[in-house]
Amino acid sequence: MSIVASLRPPPGLRVLITAGASGIGAAIARAFHGTGSLVHVCDIDRAALDRLVASAPGITGSMADASVAGDVDLVFDDVRGVLGGLDVLVNNAGIAGPTGAIESIDAAGWERTIDVNLNSQYYFARRAVPLLKQSRAYPVLIAMGSVAGRLGYPLRTPYAASKWAIVGLMKSLAIELGPHDIRVNAILPGVVEGERMQGVIAARAAAAGVSVDAMREQYLQKISLRRMVSADDVAALALFLCSPAARNLTGQAISVDGNLEYL
């Protein structure tokens, strides 16, 4: 098979996507489904989960809070029953966390951000790795990070801290799992158009005392291409990372951000 012909993942991959019912997660779920993968998602939002499953027959789902170890165990019961194994884990769960100066961020906001953004990656990885070790189909673990995992992010310290930690987790797992032929990479989305980013911009505008439009323009001026990226841009990279063409890509933190210069 030529490199060009191998740019898409092979059909039949068994894929689990956390927080996969909306946003980036749903875009990734639909993309894999479109290539013939068997896709299972989990999400905390029942309505969003029902909408995804109804709109894409064949995708299956579980209700779960990714930050709760017991919920994660139940997801893997479903994965075994529905998929019969696992070839790809996309650790996508995450929240924006609080916006504000460090002295104004309470412990609950900090801890919830770490629980969802970082601890969930541990809970899913520890359960997925034994299944990935049994895979014979280019097993891959993708950690969803953020450009905030390579840049400082004032007024968003819990979020940035969690995303930097994800990169460290990914690089360590790439070394640990490489001898088992499991590839581990992180995707670092930039400013992704959508409801979540609108909320982030609104919160930061309020904290800075400027209008939402002015804050949006500030974000765009930091991007070399002067535009936001889409969830589909992120999904396209996820597909590539699970393709034979990426067979020697591991331990990498890859940005999809139009070259976001600073935050």
C-alpha positions as CSV (number, residue, x, y, z in Angstrom):
1,M,0.0,0.0,0.0
2,S,1.4,3.4,-0.9
3,I,1.6,6.2,1.6
4,V,-1.0,8.3,-0.3
5,A,-3.4,5.3,-0.4
6,S,-3.0,4.8,3.4
7,L,-4.0,8.3,4.6
8,R,-7.4,7.0,5.9
9,P,-7.7,4.5,8.8
10,P,-8.6,1.0,7.8
11,P,-12.3,0.0,8.1
12,G,-13.5,-1.9,11.1
13,L,-11.5,-0.1,13.8
14,R,-13.1,-0.3,17.2
15,V,-13.1,3.2,18.5
16,L,-14.1,4.7,21.9
17,I,-14.5,8.5,22.2
18,T,-15.0,10.2,25.6
19,A,-17.3,13.2,25.7
20,G,-18.3,12.2,22.2
21,A,-21.9,13.4,21.9
22,S,-21.2,17.0,20.9
23,G,-18.6,19.4,19.7
24,I,-15.2,18.0,18.8
25,G,-16.1,14.6,20.2
26,A,-19.1,14.2,17.9
27,A,-17.2,15.4,14.9
28,I,-14.6,12.7,15.5
29,A,-17.2,10.1,16.1
30,R,-18.9,10.9,12.8
31,A,-15.6,11.0,11.0
32,F,-14.6,7.5,12.1
33,H,-18.1,6.2,11.5
34,G,-17.9,7.5,8.0
35,T,-14.7,5.5,7.4
36,G,-16.4,2.2,8.5
37,S,-15.2,2.1,12.1
38,L,-17.2,0.7,14.9
39,V,-17.7,3.7,17.2
40,H,-18.8,3.9,20.8
41,V,-19.0,7.2,22.7
42,C,-19.7,8.1,26.2
43,D,-21.0,11.4,27.5
44,I,-22.6,13.0,30.5
45,D,-25.3,14.7,28.4
46,R,-28.2,12.3,27.8
47,A,-29.9,14.5,25.3
48,A,-26.8,15.1,23.2
49,L,-26.0,11.4,23.3
50,D,-29.5,10.5,22.1
51,R,-29.3,13.1,19.3
52,L,-25.9,11.7,18.0
53,V,-27.1,8.1,18.1
54,A,-30.3,9.0,16.3
55,S,-28.4,11.0,13.6
56,A,-25.7,8.4,13.0
57,P,-27.2,4.8,13.1
58,G,-24.5,2.4,14.1
59,I,-22.8,4.7,16.7
60,T,-23.5,3.4,20.2
61,G,-23.3,5.3,23.5
62,S,-23.0,5.1,27.2
63,M,-24.0,7.7,29.9
64,A,-21.0,8.5,32.0
65,D,-19.2,11.2,33.9
66,A,-15.6,10.7,32.7
67,S,-14.2,12.0,36.0
68,V,-15.8,9.2,38.0
69,A,-13.8,6.0,38.0
70,G,-17.0,3.9,38.6
71,D,-18.7,5.4,35.6
72,V,-15.6,4.6,33.5
73,D,-15.7,1.0,34.6
74,L,-19.3,0.7,33.3
75,V,-18.3,2.2,30.0
76,F,-15.7,-0.5,29.5
77,D,-18.4,-3.1,30.3
78,D,-20.3,-1.6,27.4
79,V,-17.2,-1.5,25.2
80,R,-16.6,-5.2,25.6
81,G,-20.2,-6.0,25.0
82,V,-20.7,-3.8,21.9
83,L,-17.2,-3.6,20.3
84,G,-15.7,-6.8,21.6
85,G,-12.3,-5.1,22.1
86,L,-10.6,-1.8,21.3
87,D,-8.2,-0.4,18.7
88,V,-8.5,3.4,19.3
89,L,-9.1,5.5,22.4
90,V,-9.8,9.2,21.9
91,N,-9.5,10.8,25.4
92,N,-11.6,13.9,24.6
93,A,-13.4,14.8,27.8
94,G,-12.7,18.3,29.1
95,I,-14.2,21.5,30.5
96,A,-13.2,25.1,30.2
97,G,-13.0,25.6,34.0
98,P,-13.2,28.9,35.8
99,T,-11.9,32.2,34.4
100,G,-10.3,34.7,36.7
101,A,-7.2,35.8,38.6
102,I,-5.5,33.0,40.6
103,E,-6.6,34.5,43.9
104,S,-10.2,34.5,42.9
105,I,-10.4,30.9,41.7
106,D,-11.9,28.7,44.4
107,A,-10.7,25.2,45.2
108,A,-13.8,23.5,43.9
109,G,-13.4,25.1,40.4
110,W,-9.7,24.1,40.3
111,E,-10.4,20.5,41.4
112,R,-13.3,20.0,39.0
113,T,-11.2,21.1,36.1
114,I,-8.4,18.7,37.1
115,D,-10.8,15.9,37.6
116,V,-12.5,16.2,34.2
117,N,-9.5,17.3,32.1
118,L,-6.7,15.2,33.6
119,N,-8.0,12.5,35.9
120,S,-10.4,11.3,33.3
121,Q,-7.5,10.7,30.9
122,Y,-5.9,8.4,33.6
123,Y,-9.1,6.5,34.3
124,F,-9.7,5.7,30.6
125,A,-6.1,5.0,29.7
126,R,-5.6,2.5,32.5
127,R,-8.7,0.6,31.4
128,A,-8.1,0.9,27.7
129,V,-4.4,-0.1,27.6
130,P,-5.0,-3.8,28.3
131,L,-7.4,-3.9,25.4
132,L,-5.1,-1.9,23.1
133,K,-2.3,-4.4,23.8
134,Q,-4.6,-7.1,22.4
135,S,-5.3,-5.2,19.2
136,R,-3.7,-6.1,15.9
137,A,-5.0,-3.1,14.0
138,Y,-2.6,-0.2,14.5
139,P,-3.7,0.5,18.2
140,V,-3.7,4.2,19.0
141,L,-4.4,6.4,22.0
142,I,-5.2,10.0,21.3
143,A,-5.1,12.6,24.1
144,M,-7.1,15.7,23.4
145,G,-5.1,18.6,24.7
146,S,-5.1,22.3,23.8
147,V,-2.7,25.0,22.6
148,A,-3.0,26.0,26.3
149,G,-0.8,22.9,26.8
150,R,2.1,24.7,25.1
151,L,1.4,28.4,25.9
152,G,0.7,30.3,29.1
153,Y,-2.9,31.3,29.5
154,P,-3.6,34.2,31.9
155,L,-6.9,34.0,33.8
156,R,-7.3,30.4,32.7
157,T,-4.7,28.7,35.0
158,P,-6.7,25.6,35.9
159,Y,-7.3,24.8,32.3
160,A,-3.8,25.5,31.2
161,A,-2.3,23.4,34.0
162,S,-4.5,20.4,33.1
163,K,-3.6,20.7,29.4
164,W,0.2,20.9,30.1
165,A,-0.2,17.8,32.3
166,I,-1.9,15.9,29.4
167,V,1.1,16.5,27.2
168,G,3.4,15.0,29.9
169,L,1.1,12.0,30.3
170,M,1.0,11.4,26.5
171,K,4.8,11.6,26.1
172,S,5.3,9.2,29.0
173,L,2.8,6.7,27.7
174,A,4.3,6.9,24.2
175,I,7.6,5.6,25.7
176,E,5.9,3.1,27.9
177,L,3.6,1.6,25.2
178,G,5.9,1.9,22.2
179,P,7.3,-1.6,22.7
180,H,3.7,-2.9,22.5
181,D,3.3,-1.1,19.1
182,I,0.8,1.3,20.6
183,R,1.1,4.8,19.4
184,V,0.2,7.7,21.7
185,N,-0.2,11.3,20.5
186,A,-1.9,14.5,21.6
187,I,-4.0,16.9,19.5
188,L,-3.8,20.5,20.6
189,P,-6.8,22.4,19.1
190,G,-6.6,26.2,19.0
191,V,-9.6,28.5,19.0
192,V,-12.4,26.2,17.9
193,E,-15.5,27.8,16.6
194,G,-18.6,26.8,18.6
195,E,-20.7,27.3,21.7
196,R,-18.0,26.4,24.1
197,M,-15.6,29.0,22.7
198,Q,-18.3,31.6,22.7
199,G,-18.7,31.0,26.4
200,V,-14.9,31.3,27.0
201,I,-14.8,34.5,25.0
202,A,-17.7,35.9,26.9
203,A,-16.2,35.0,30.3
204,R,-12.8,36.5,29.5
205,A,-14.5,39.6,28.1
206,A,-16.3,40.1,31.4
207,A,-13.1,39.5,33.4
208,A,-11.2,42.0,31.2
209,G,-14.0,44.6,31.2
210,V,-14.3,44.7,27.4
211,S,-17.1,43.8,24.9
212,V,-17.5,40.2,23.6
213,D,-16.8,41.5,20.0
214,A,-13.6,43.2,21.1
215,M,-12.4,40.0,22.9
216,R,-13.3,37.9,19.9
217,E,-11.2,40.2,17.7
218,Q,-8.3,39.9,20.2
219,Y,-8.4,36.2,19.8
220,L,-8.3,36.4,16.0
221,Q,-5.4,38.8,16.0
222,K,-3.3,36.2,17.8
223,I,-3.8,33.7,15.0
224,S,-1.6,33.9,11.9
225,L,-4.4,32.8,9.6
226,R,-6.8,35.2,11.3
227,R,-9.5,32.6,11.6
228,M,-10.8,30.0,14.1
229,V,-10.6,26.3,13.3
230,S,-13.5,23.9,13.1
231,A,-14.3,20.7,14.9
232,D,-13.9,18.9,11.6
233,D,-10.3,20.2,11.3
234,V,-9.6,18.4,14.5
235,A,-11.4,15.2,13.4
236,A,-9.4,15.1,10.2
237,L,-6.2,15.0,12.2
238,A,-7.6,12.2,14.5
239,L,-8.3,10.1,11.4
240,F,-4.8,10.7,10.0
241,L,-3.2,9.7,13.3
242,C,-5.0,6.4,13.1
243,S,-4.1,5.7,9.5
244,P,-1.2,3.5,8.3
245,A,0.5,6.7,7.0
246,A,1.0,7.8,10.6
247,R,2.5,4.5,11.7
248,N,5.7,6.1,12.9
249,L,4.1,9.1,14.6
250,T,4.1,8.8,18.4
251,G,4.9,10.9,21.3
252,Q,3.8,14.1,19.4
253,A,1.7,17.1,20.5
254,I,0.3,18.4,17.3
255,S,-1.5,21.7,17.1
256,V,-4.5,22.4,14.9
257,D,-4.7,26.2,15.4
258,G,-3.9,28.3,12.3
259,N,-0.6,29.1,14.2
260,L,-1.9,30.6,17.4
261,E,1.0,32.8,18.4
262,Y,0.1,33.5,22.0
263,L,-2.8,33.4,24.4
